[in-house]
């Protein structure tokens, strides 16, 4: 989602997004951003593999058009893309399937806007103007206040790209996401260690027994990876069994500290 300043007519909105998944200095294909917008990248390591334009190709009908670095024309992303432009909320939204984004882990993105001319990118020049058609860009240096011309467009080059990490690939503790994906653990699931939990498939407490197969809880070593131990009680102590030991240890430590203090 992109928040705009003041959308008065959705038909004039045109957002151009470049996605560079390899940051390769040997790229040669897509050195531009936006349909005939006259905006180019200042280095091959910023050339995108996919370019997306979100605009109205038909009056008041937002759409997404995509251009690939190995292609020769604009096309609609094949996997159920969605686009919305809201004058009421001053927002532009788009959804493209990850498979149509080359299933990337990390990428850099660049974003500019232009004034839209209603039509399909393959048919007409859909960005109004001459020379550099860019109106605004996601760019600039914090603390330095410049308009988009001085920040980005005065040399017709796109200098600014931003890193983007695909959330799906970010680390998740205990491989929870993989377990859910593989059907090994329910989404939002938790371990129940109460005395009422006797299910072999979810969790066991000290009253549960090892009744089925390798991988169950073993009486001495926790999860049993080598053998089945039918009807053995799992060696998981209840909190009430552990509490006296904990309290006893605390008492011994406290008394010991008190004796040492008296000796000094």
Secondary structure as a PSIPRED ss2 file (coil, helix, strand):
# PSIPRED VFORMAT (PSIPRED V4.0)

   1 X C   1.000  0.000  0.000
   2 X E   0.000  0.000  1.000
   3 X E   0.000  0.000  1.000
   4 X C   1.000  0.000  0.000
   5 X C   1.000  0.000  0.000
   6 X C   1.000  0.000  0.000
   7 X C   1.000  0.000  0.000
   8 X C   1.000  0.000  0.000
   9 X C   1.000  0.000  0.000
  10 X H   0.000  1.000  0.000
  11 X H   0.000  1.000  0.000
  12 X H   0.000  1.000  0.000
  13 X E   0.000  0.000  1.000
  14 X E   0.000  0.000  1.000
  15 X E   0.000  0.000  1.000
  16 X E   0.000  0.000  1.000
  17 X E   0.000  0.000  1.000
  18 X E   0.000  0.000  1.000
  19 X E   0.000  0.000  1.000
  20 X E   0.000  0.000  1.000
  21 X C   1.000  0.000  0.000
  22 X C   1.000  0.000  0.000
  23 X C   1.000  0.000  0.000
  24 X C   1.000  0.000  0.000
  25 X C   1.000  0.000  0.000
  26 X C   1.000  0.000  0.000
  27 X C   1.000  0.000  0.000
  28 X C   1.000  0.000  0.000
  29 X C   1.000  0.000  0.000
  30 X C   1.000  0.000  0.000
  31 X C   1.000  0.000  0.000
  32 X E   0.000  0.000  1.000
  33 X C   1.000  0.000  0.000
  34 X C   1.000  0.000  0.000
  35 X C   1.000  0.000  0.000
  36 X C   1.000  0.000  0.000
  37 X C   1.000  0.000  0.000
  38 X C   1.000  0.000  0.000
  39 X C   1.000  0.000  0.000
  40 X E   0.000  0.000  1.000
  41 X E   0.000  0.000  1.000
  42 X C   1.000  0.000  0.000
  43 X C   1.000  0.000  0.000
  44 X H   0.000  1.000  0.000
  45 X H   0.000  1.000  0.000
  46 X H   0.000  1.000  0.000
  47 X C   1.000  0.000  0.000
  48 X C   1.000  0.000  0.000
  49 X C   1.000  0.000  0.000
  50 X E   0.000  0.000  1.000
  51 X E   0.000  0.000  1.000
  52 X E   0.000  0.000  1.000
  53 X E   0.000  0.000  1.000
  54 X E   0.000  0.000  1.000
  55 X E   0.000  0.000  1.000
  56 X E   0.000  0.000  1.000
  57 X E   0.000  0.000  1.000
  58 X E   0.000  0.000  1.000
  59 X C   1.000  0.000  0.000
  60 X C   1.000  0.000  0.000
  61 X E   0.000  0.000  1.000
  62 X E   0.000  0.000  1.000
  63 X E   0.000  0.000  1.000
  64 X E   0.000  0.000  1.000
  65 X E   0.000  0.000  1.000
  66 X E   0.000  0.000  1.000
  67 X E   0.000  0.000  1.000
  68 X E   0.000  0.000  1.000
  69 X C   1.000  0.000  0.000
  70 X C   1.000  0.000  0.000
  71 X C   1.000  0.000  0.000
  72 X C   1.000  0.000  0.000
  73 X C   1.000  0.000  0.000
  74 X C   1.000  0.000  0.000
  75 X E   0.000  0.000  1.000
  76 X C   1.000  0.000  0.000
  77 X C   1.000  0.000  0.000
  78 X C   1.000  0.000  0.000
  79 X C   1.000  0.000  0.000
  80 X C   1.000  0.000  0.000
  81 X C   1.000  0.000  0.000
  82 X E   0.000  0.000  1.000
  83 X E   0.000  0.000  1.000
  84 X E   0.000  0.000  1.000
  85 X E   0.000  0.000  1.000
  86 X E   0.000  0.000  1.000
  87 X C   1.000  0.000  0.000
  88 X C   1.000  0.000  0.000
  89 X C   1.000  0.000  0.000
  90 X C   1.000  0.000  0.000
  91 X E   0.000  0.000  1.000
  92 X E   0.000  0.000  1.000
  93 X E   0.000  0.000  1.000
  94 X E   0.000  0.000  1.000
  95 X E   0.000  0.000  1.000
  96 X C   1.000  0.000  0.000
  97 X C   1.000  0.000  0.000
  98 X H   0.000  1.000  0.000
  99 X H   0.000  1.000  0.000
 100 X H   0.000  1.000  0.000
 101 X H   0.000  1.000  0.000
 102 X C   1.000  0.000  0.000
 103 X C   1.000  0.000  0.000
 104 X C   1.000  0.000  0.000
 105 X C   1.000  0.000  0.000
 106 X E   0.000  0.000  1.000
 107 X E   0.000  0.000  1.000
 108 X E   0.000  0.000  1.000
 109 X E   0.000  0.000  1.000
 110 X E   0.000  0.000  1.000
 111 X E   0.000  0.000  1.000
 112 X E   0.000  0.000  1.000
 113 X E   0.000  0.000  1.000
 114 X E   0.000  0.000  1.000
 115 X E   0.000  0.000  1.000
 116 X E   0.000  0.000  1.000
 117 X C   1.000  0.000  0.000
 118 X C   1.000  0.000  0.000
 119 X C   1.000  0.000  0.000
 120 X C   1.000  0.000  0.000
 121 X C   1.000  0.000  0.000
 122 X C   1.000  0.000  0.000
 123 X C   1.000  0.000  0.000
 124 X C   1.000  0.000  0.000
 125 X C   1.000  0.000  0.000
 126 X C   1.000  0.000  0.000
 127 X E   0.000  0.000  1.000
 128 X C   1.000  0.000  0.000
 129 X C   1.000  0.000  0.000
 130 X C   1.000  0.000  0.000
 131 X C   1.000  0.000  0.000
 132 X C   1.000  0.000  0.000
 133 X C   1.000  0.000  0.000
 134 X E   0.000  0.000  1.000
 135 X E   0.000  0.000  1.000
 136 X E   0.000  0.000  1.000
 137 X E   0.000  0.000  1.000
 138 X C   1.000  0.000  0.000
 139 X C   1.000  0.000  0.000
 140 X C   1.000  0.000  0.000
 141 X C   1.000  0.000  0.000
 142 X C   1.000  0.000  0.000
 143 X C   1.000  0.000  0.000
 144 X C   1.000  0.000  0.000
 145 X C   1.000  0.000  0.000
 146 X C   1.000  0.000  0.000
 147 X C   1.000  0.000  0.000
 148 X H   0.000  1.000  0.000
 149 X H   0.000  1.000  0.000
 150 X H   0.000  1.000  0.000
 151 X H   0.000  1.000  0.000
 152 X H   0.000  1.000  0.000
 153 X H   0.000  1.000  0.000
 154 X C   1.000  0.000  0.000
 155 X C   1.000  0.000  0.000
 156 X C   1.000  0.000  0.000
 157 X E   0.000  0.000  1.000
 158 X E   0.000  0.000  1.000
 159 X C   1.000  0.000  0.000
 160 X C   1.000  0.000  0.000
 161 X C   1.000  0.000  0.000
 162 X E   0.000  0.000  1.000
 163 X E   0.000  0.000  1.000
 164 X E   0.000  0.000  1.000
 165 X E   0.000  0.000  1.000
 166 X C   1.000  0.000  0.000
 167 X H   0.000  1.000  0.000
 168 X H   0.000  1.000  0.000
 169 X H   0.000  1.000  0.000
 170 X C   1.000  0.000  0.000
 171 X C   1.000  0.000  0.000
 172 X C   1.000  0.000  0.000
 173 X H   0.000  1.000  0.000
 174 X H   0.000  1.000  0.000
 175 X H   0.000  1.000  0.000
 176 X H   0.000  1.000  0.000
 177 X H   0.000  1.000  0.000
 178 X H   0.000  1.000  0.000
 179 X H   0.000  1.000  0.000
 180 X H   0.000  1.000  0.000
 181 X H   0.000  1.000  0.000
 182 X C   1.000  0.000  0.000
 183 X C   1.000  0.000  0.000
 184 X C   1.000  0.000  0.000
 185 X C   1.000  0.000  0.000
 186 X C   1.000  0.000  0.000
 187 X C   1.000  0.000  0.000
 188 X C   1.000  0.000  0.000
 189 X C   1.000  0.000  0.000
 190 X C   1.000  0.000  0.000
 191 X C   1.000  0.000  0.000
 192 X C   1.000  0.000  0.000
 193 X C   1.000  0.000  0.000
 194 X C   1.000  0.000  0.000
 195 X C   1.000  0.000  0.000
 196 X C   1.000  0.000  0.000
 197 X C   1.000  0.000  0.000
 198 X C   1.000  0.000  0.000
 199 X C   1.000  0.000  0.000
 200 X C   1.000  0.000  0.000
 201 X C   1.000  0.000  0.000
 202 X C   1.000  0.000  0.000
 203 X C   1.000  0.000  0.000
 204 X C   1.000  0.000  0.000
 205 X C   1.000  0.000  0.000
 206 X C   1.000  0.000  0.000
 207 X C   1.000  0.000  0.000
 208 X C   1.000  0.000  0.000
 209 X E   0.000  0.000  1.000
 210 X E   0.000  0.000  1.000
 211 X C   1.000  0.000  0.000
 212 X C   1.000  0.000  0.000
 213 X C   1.000  0.000  0.000
 214 X C   1.000  0.000  0.000
 215 X C   1.000  0.000  0.000
 216 X C   1.000  0.000  0.000
 217 X E   0.000  0.000  1.000
 218 X E   0.000  0.000  1.000
 219 X C   1.000  0.000  0.000
 220 X C   1.000  0.000  0.000
 221 X C   1.000  0.000  0.000
 222 X E   0.000  0.000  1.000
 223 X E   0.000  0.000  1.000
 224 X C   1.000  0.000  0.000
 225 X C   1.000  0.000  0.000
 226 X C   1.000  0.000  0.000
 227 X C   1.000  0.000  0.000
 228 X C   1.000  0.000  0.000
 229 X C   1.000  0.000  0.000
 230 X C   1.000  0.000  0.000
 231 X C   1.000  0.000  0.000
 232 X E   0.000  0.000  1.000
 233 X E   0.000  0.000  1.000
 234 X C   1.000  0.000  0.000
 235 X C   1.000  0.000  0.000
 236 X C   1.000  0.000  0.000
 237 X C   1.000  0.000  0.000
 238 X C   1.000  0.000  0.000
 239 X H   0.000  1.000  0.000
 240 X H   0.000  1.000  0.000
 241 X H   0.000  1.000  0.000
 242 X H   0.000  1.000  0.000
 243 X H   0.000  1.000  0.000
 244 X H   0.000  1.000  0.000
 245 X H   0.000  1.000  0.000
 246 X H   0.000  1.000  0.000
 247 X H   0.000  1.000  0.000
 248 X H   0.000  1.000  0.000
 249 X H   0.000  1.000  0.000
 250 X H   0.000  1.000  0.000
 251 X H   0.000  1.000  0.000
 252 X H   0.000  1.000  0.000
 253 X H   0.000  1.000  0.000
 254 X H   0.000  1.000  0.000
 255 X H   0.000  1.000  0.000
 256 X H   0.000  1.000  0.000
 257 X H   0.000  1.000  0.000
 258 X H   0.000  1.000  0.000
 259 X H   0.000  1.000  0.000
 260 X H   0.000  1.000  0.000
 261 X H   0.000  1.000  0.000
 262 X H   0.000  1.000  0.000
 263 X H   0.000  1.000  0.000
 264 X C   1.000  0.000  0.000
